[in-house]
Amino acid sequence: MNRYLKIGLILLISSCVTKAQNTTRDQLTVSLSNPARPGMLDVNLVYGQIYIQGYAGKDVLIDAASSNESQRESNEGLKRISKGNPLGLSAEERNNNISISTNSNAFPVNLTIKVPWRTSLKLRTYDKGDIIVENVIGDMEVDNVNGAISLKNVSGSIVANTYNGQLKASFQDTRFDKPMAFSSMGGRIEVSYPSSLKANVKVKSENGEVFSDFDITKIPAGVVKTSNSGVNKSTLDDWLYGKIDGGGPEIMISNYNGNIYLKKLK
């Protein structure tokens, strides 16, 4: 093998090992006060990714990881020794309500959390990470500023918003009795339901198109009336209103820069 190629491979492997060795990880297990009842999980990150996965257990399993660049700095060839809880990971539980805290305001912290199937969620992150939820049944509030949102095989009423990222959601059933809302300022929105969906829909994309393979019975747009300095103005509402299979709870989808896809689950 070429000598320079060998050196390059050695440096690459060394770099990968160094990065792996500099990943800090902490774990917590939290028990619910009443495991027979659904729980509520609240996570608020400044920097980092949130990955939630439903499973058949009773506890909430939290794994926090960070490859903070500052942890790689050395002083006179000496290795830095971190404090006992460098990620600041903590969790509070009260009456099945769990709140998780980290030092994510100082550096990115990526959370991987396993929750019982039936758990409601309140999730927020602001930068350097996506929010991913899989196989969870419960109401959800999901907000991301600079990242994508992915909700796969979920059930319940959901309000999800991202400012800079795509939003994708797929539902395992159509059992919901509260309004849902999905919005993005800059990214594709794709929402998929089983073909048995019954819903009222309210959809708008300012700079994009709306596509659906559901049969939507359109409702005529209403008139919006405004008054300013004695001048009265009437304009047609630019939202698309309609009913799917006779109607049901409202699903609102809005996008500023990007297309909207309301699809039948395949």
BAKOL-978770 format. One line per field, with one value per residue (C-alpha): z, x, y. Coordinates in nm, 2 decimals. Layout:
N
z <- c(Z/...)
x <- c(X/...)
y <- c(Y/...)
//
This chain:
266
z <- c(0.00/-0.08/0.22/0.21/0.19/0.50/0.69/0.58/0.70/1.03/1.09/1.00/1.23/1.51/1.46/1.48/1.79/1.96/1.88/2.02/2.34/2.39/2.39/2.74/2.83/3.13/3.20/3.43/3.51/3.64/3.78/3.76/4.07/3.92/3.63/3.55/3.44/3.13/3.20/3.09/2.98/2.95/2.78/2.69/2.52/2.40/2.19/2.09/1.96/2.12/2.03/2.20/2.16/2.30/2.45/2.66/2.99/3.29/3.35/3.16/3.05/2.97/2.78/2.74/2.52/2.42/2.22/2.35/2.17/2.49/2.65/2.40/2.51/2.70/2.91/2.89/2.77/3.06/3.02/3.15/3.41/3.40/3.71/3.82/3.62/3.32/3.13/3.42/3.36/3.61/3.62/3.84/3.88/4.04/3.99/3.66/3.53/3.44/3.37/3.23/3.26/3.12/3.06/2.69/2.72/2.73/2.46/2.26/2.45/2.26/2.45/2.37/2.59/2.61/2.75/2.81/2.50/2.66/2.74/2.65/2.54/2.56/2.36/2.26/2.12/1.97/1.77/1.66/1.66/1.53/1.73/1.66/1.81/1.74/1.86/2.12/2.21/2.37/2.32/2.21/2.18/1.97/1.89/1.70/1.58/1.37/1.29/1.16/1.33/1.26/1.43/1.32/1.41/1.67/1.80/1.98/1.93/1.82/1.78/1.60/1.48/1.32/1.19/0.98/0.89/0.75/0.94/0.89/1.08/1.04/1.25/1.35/1.39/1.37/1.73/1.83/1.97/1.99/1.71/1.56/1.41/1.20/1.08/0.93/0.81/0.57/0.49/0.35/0.56/0.51/0.73/0.68/0.83/0.78/0.50/0.76/0.86/0.93/0.98/0.90/0.74/0.72/0.50/0.36/0.20/0.13/-0.11/-0.20/-0.31/-0.13/-0.24/-0.11/-0.21/0.03/-0.11/0.03/0.01/-0.01/0.20/0.04/0.18/0.42/0.40/0.62/0.71/0.84/0.92/0.94/0.96/0.85/0.55/0.55/0.36/0.27/0.13/0.08/0.33/0.16/0.37/0.21/0.42/0.37/0.51/0.48/0.50/0.64/0.88/1.24/1.46/1.29/1.13/1.05/0.84/0.75/0.56/0.46/0.23/0.12/0.00/0.21/0.16/0.33/0.25/0.31/0.51/0.28)
x <- c(0.00/0.12/0.31/0.11/-0.22/-0.12/-0.04/-0.38/-0.57/-0.39/-0.47/-0.83/-0.87/-0.70/-0.93/-1.24/-1.12/-1.04/-1.39/-1.55/-1.34/-1.45/-1.82/-1.97/-2.27/-2.50/-2.80/-3.10/-3.40/-3.72/-4.01/-4.37/-4.58/-4.86/-4.73/-5.09/-5.17/-5.03/-4.74/-4.64/-4.29/-4.16/-3.82/-3.67/-3.33/-3.14/-2.89/-2.94/-3.16/-3.45/-3.53/-3.84/-3.92/-4.22/-4.17/-4.35/-4.18/-4.30/-4.00/-3.86/-3.51/-3.30/-2.97/-2.78/-2.48/-2.25/-1.93/-1.86/-1.56/-1.44/-1.40/-1.12/-0.90/-0.58/-0.34/0.03/-0.04/-0.26/-0.60/-0.90/-1.11/-1.48/-1.69/-1.93/-2.23/-2.08/-2.41/-2.62/-2.87/-3.16/-3.52/-3.81/-4.12/-4.45/-4.78/-4.66/-4.53/-4.16/-3.94/-3.59/-3.31/-2.96/-2.67/-2.78/-2.76/-2.38/-2.33/-2.54/-2.69/-2.86/-3.13/-3.25/-3.55/-3.76/-4.11/-4.41/-4.63/-4.90/-4.72/-4.81/-4.52/-4.41/-4.09/-3.88/-3.54/-3.39/-3.08/-2.84/-3.09/-3.41/-3.70/-3.79/-4.08/-4.17/-4.44/-4.60/-4.97/-5.07/-5.12/-4.81/-4.68/-4.36/-4.16/-3.83/-3.67/-3.37/-3.44/-3.68/-3.97/-4.04/-4.34/-4.37/-4.65/-4.80/-5.15/-5.33/-5.39/-5.07/-4.96/-4.62/-4.43/-4.09/-3.94/-3.65/-3.71/-3.93/-4.22/-4.33/-4.60/-4.76/-5.05/-5.12/-5.50/-5.75/-5.86/-5.84/-6.10/-5.91/-5.80/-5.45/-5.21/-4.89/-4.69/-4.35/-4.19/-3.95/-3.98/-4.20/-4.49/-4.61/-4.89/-5.02/-5.34/-5.52/-5.78/-6.06/-5.99/-6.29/-6.19/-6.24/-5.93/-5.79/-5.49/-5.27/-4.93/-4.82/-4.54/-4.61/-4.88/-5.12/-5.15/-5.37/-5.50/-5.80/-6.14/-6.19/-6.53/-6.44/-6.63/-6.66/-6.42/-6.55/-6.52/-6.28/-6.38/-6.15/-6.18/-5.91/-5.94/-6.30/-6.22/-6.40/-6.24/-6.38/-6.15/-6.20/-6.03/-5.73/-5.74/-5.86/-6.15/-6.30/-6.43/-6.30/-6.56/-6.82/-6.59/-6.47/-6.21/-6.01/-5.67/-5.49/-5.18/-4.99/-4.67/-4.49/-4.22/-4.29/-4.55/-4.81/-4.89/-5.19/-5.17/-5.33/-5.10/-4.96)
y <- c(0.00/0.35/0.50/0.82/0.63/0.43/0.75/0.90/0.60/0.59/0.96/0.91/0.61/0.80/1.09/0.86/0.69/1.03/1.15/0.84/0.86/1.22/1.14/1.20/0.99/0.98/0.76/0.78/0.55/0.71/0.52/0.65/0.71/0.50/0.28/0.17/0.53/0.72/0.95/1.30/1.38/1.74/1.80/2.15/2.17/2.47/2.28/1.91/1.64/1.46/1.10/0.94/0.58/0.40/0.05/-0.21/-0.13/0.07/0.30/0.60/0.53/0.84/0.83/1.17/1.21/1.49/1.53/1.88/2.03/2.20/1.86/1.78/2.07/1.98/2.18/2.11/1.76/1.67/1.51/1.70/1.52/1.60/1.65/1.38/1.50/1.69/1.70/1.83/1.55/1.54/1.44/1.52/1.30/1.40/1.22/1.06/1.40/1.39/1.69/1.65/1.90/1.92/2.17/2.20/2.58/2.54/2.27/2.03/1.74/1.46/1.27/0.92/0.84/0.52/0.58/0.35/0.33/0.55/0.88/1.23/1.45/1.82/1.86/2.17/2.22/2.54/2.45/2.17/1.89/1.72/1.59/1.23/1.04/0.67/0.44/0.66/0.70/1.03/1.40/1.59/1.94/1.95/2.26/2.30/2.62/2.50/2.14/1.88/1.70/1.34/1.16/0.79/0.55/0.78/0.82/1.11/1.48/1.67/2.03/2.04/2.35/2.40/2.72/2.59/2.23/1.96/1.81/1.46/1.27/0.93/0.80/0.44/0.52/0.80/0.80/1.17/1.40/1.73/1.97/1.91/2.17/2.13/2.43/2.52/2.84/2.67/2.31/2.03/1.91/1.56/1.42/1.06/0.90/0.57/0.58/0.57/0.93/1.15/1.52/1.88/2.03/2.38/2.41/2.69/2.73/3.09/2.99/2.63/2.38/2.15/1.78/1.51/1.16/1.20/1.30/1.64/1.81/2.18/2.44/2.78/3.04/3.29/3.67/3.85/4.20/4.47/4.83/5.09/5.47/5.46/5.23/4.90/4.61/4.27/3.99/3.62/3.40/3.23/2.91/2.59/2.45/2.10/1.78/1.43/1.15/1.38/1.57/1.53/1.70/1.98/1.93/2.26/2.26/2.58/2.64/2.96/2.82/2.47/2.22/2.04/1.67/1.52/1.15/0.81/0.58/0.31)
//
